[in-house]
Amino acid sequence: MKSHAAATRLLRRRLGAKIVQSTDQALAAAAFDSLKIPFLPEAVIFPRHHADIGQVLALANAHRVPVTVRGRGTSLTGSAAPRRGGWVLDLVGWKGIRVDAESGMAFVQAGAKVADIHRAVEAKGWFYPPDPSSREYCTIGGNIACNAGGMHGGKYGVTRDFVLALRGFLPTGEYVEWGTATKKFSAGFNLRDLWIGSEGMLGVVTDAVLKLIPKPPARWTLLCAFRDEVAAFAAVRGLFAQKVQPSICEFLDRYSVICAERKTKTTVFPGQAGKPVVLLELAGSASEVRAQKRQVLAWARKEALAFRAARNREEAEKLWDVRRKCSGAMFELGDSKLNEDIVVPARNYAAFARFLDGLRRESALPIPTFGHLGDGNLHVNIMYRRANPAERKAAEKAVQRLMAKVVELDGAISGEHGIGLAKSPFLRLQHSPAQVKAMRAVKRALDPRGILNPGKIFEPFEVWRHRRLEIALPWDHK
Ligand SMILES: Cc1cc2nc3c(=O)[nH]c(=O)nc-3n(C[C@H](O)[C@H](O)[C@H](O)COP(=O)(O)OP(=O)(O)OC[C@H]3O[C@@H](n4cnc5c(N)ncnc54)[C@H](O)[C@@H]3O)c2cc1C
């Protein structure tokens, strides 16, 4: 990898050694994200002011130094790892959050933790629905860059649906504002939405204006068990056809349920152990929730093998515990997990369930699957033992089969995590040569020297050939 020592020295002279750090500790901490494949940078930059960021990028552009922006490094795809070395721009210190209770908008800095945004807006009676499971760790800048989603996606939408305006810098170091703090903006090309989901490759987000909605005053939770996965999928499709829109609709297949049951040492439904479940939440005004509740109970009586409604928040929390515990519990099945976040259209749920059964048989690997049925975003978890070469090979093959099938079923190879390094070999399954060419043209137009997060998305990366660090991160098994 090319050294950029002279440019780094120049930057340190301009911004100081507190802002431009190259200690072993700083470099090691910025070398990897949750994919745990490390690439050492030459410096980590902790900017204090907007002007610092402008200077960093202008200098990087002039000297062709790769720059990778970093939030908290919870990305599961390697998108935050500095594949080509160079500089890491760490924005975690940019934590500002201001809620305007009158307009229903939040003014946030890129490093603000998503759970802190939730707490700040809810304290003022507002609601910011995007809720990745990593929300106690990840930043809003990372969520914008990955267009993060969560359990509320089906009813309310994902990060993109709540961003009104962005401020930040082009890779050339020029300051830009996309949109303003208004609910409408139709003045010119929409580069705001181009930045959202661009995985830190088209610009650096420093600040965002988020749209809020009133916090729903009433909520109600129901857990339903089904005979098998196909029955669960068919029942949920039937519920949506009745125009019922749960605020959350989470699915756990039988393998995920078994994991959670082992972990919690309880059965979800006495007498129905190891059956797939769907966890529903209704939210809205008390009268809306009452009306939908009647409809949902009638549906559950007809479709479910067993169901249990929460009588209060404490009982609801117990039901949610099953969902929260299942992901971490899967490590009983193997020390390594390929956590895929594919999307399947509802009309193809049954075909996908049959495919997964076949994939389990063929690979001889445990593949517990859970996810958000409100928007078809399913987490397919391929579990294997790292020290076992046959299992590693089988897992690699299973991912390839999975991605090809998802595209064949008109789905998406990622619904929320993005492409980064891990899914780069599959980009061309999803996108035609003309589509990839158009994306590359956009990249060239905004980043002519290719300095921002190079080596991602377009250049296939073989995860399998790289050793992953064997370290525990605070959010592992969450
Ligand atoms: C346990 C766990 C659960 C998860 N659950 C979910 C989930 O439910 N839903 C979901 O969507 N994701 C989930 N994720 C993935 C991850 O948390 C998200 O992708 C998150 O958006 C990353 O935020 P971050 O601050 O950690 O960003 P990082 O990992 O630091 O960076 C991610 C990408 O964003 C870019 N980036 C970061 N900040 C900026 C910025 N200010 N400007 C421009 N680019 C920037 C980086 O360059 C990189 O490409 C989960 C991850 C873990 C480990």
The ligand as a Gaussian input file, in Angstrom:
#p B3LYP/6-31G(d) Opt

LIG

0 1
 C      -25.371000      -6.060000      16.769000
 C      -25.682000      -5.274000      15.521000
 C      -26.995000      -5.064000      15.160000
 C      -27.293000      -4.331000      14.001000
 N      -28.603000      -4.124000      13.682000
 C      -28.903000      -3.370000      12.611000
 C      -30.269000      -3.107000      12.280000
 O      -31.199000      -3.557000      12.961000
 N      -30.519000      -2.341000      11.187000
 C      -29.509000      -1.813000      10.432000
 O      -29.792000      -1.106000       9.475000
 N      -28.211000      -2.059000      10.708000
 C      -27.881000      -2.807000      11.775000
 N      -26.562000      -3.044000      12.079000
 C      -25.505000      -2.501000      11.209000
 C      -24.915000      -1.131000      11.660000
 O      -25.179000      -0.880000      13.018000
 C      -25.473000      -0.009000      10.810000
 O      -25.027000      -0.167000       9.475000
 C      -25.114000       1.412000      11.273000
 O      -25.794000       2.311000      10.424000
 C      -23.630000       1.744000      11.255000
 O      -23.437000       2.925000      12.027000
 P      -21.998000       3.303000      12.603000
 O      -22.084000       4.604000      13.310000
 O      -21.448000       2.197000      13.409000
 O      -21.191000       3.490000      11.246000
 P      -19.808000       2.845000      10.806000
 O      -19.860000       1.377000      10.959000
 O      -18.702000       3.555000      11.482000
 O      -19.799000       3.223000       9.252000
 C      -20.661000       2.602000       8.359000
 C      -20.538000       3.270000       6.988000
 O      -21.001000       4.599000       7.079000
 C      -19.991000       5.518000       6.653000
 N      -20.141000       6.697000       7.500000
 C      -20.200000       6.742000       8.847000
 N      -20.397000       8.003000       9.269000
 C      -20.449000       8.767000       8.156000
 C      -20.620000      10.158000       7.931000
 N      -20.770000      11.010000       8.926000
 N      -20.607000      10.617000       6.656000
 C      -20.453000       9.756000       5.614000
 N      -20.295000       8.433000       5.778000
 C      -20.290000       7.949000       7.030000
 C      -18.694000       4.766000       6.834000
 O      -17.682000       5.272000       5.968000
 C      -19.117000       3.364000       6.468000
 O      -19.136000       3.226000       5.081000
 C      -26.239000      -3.799000      13.204000
 C      -24.913000      -4.011000      13.585000
 C      -24.628000      -4.747000      14.727000
 C      -23.198000      -4.954000      15.106000

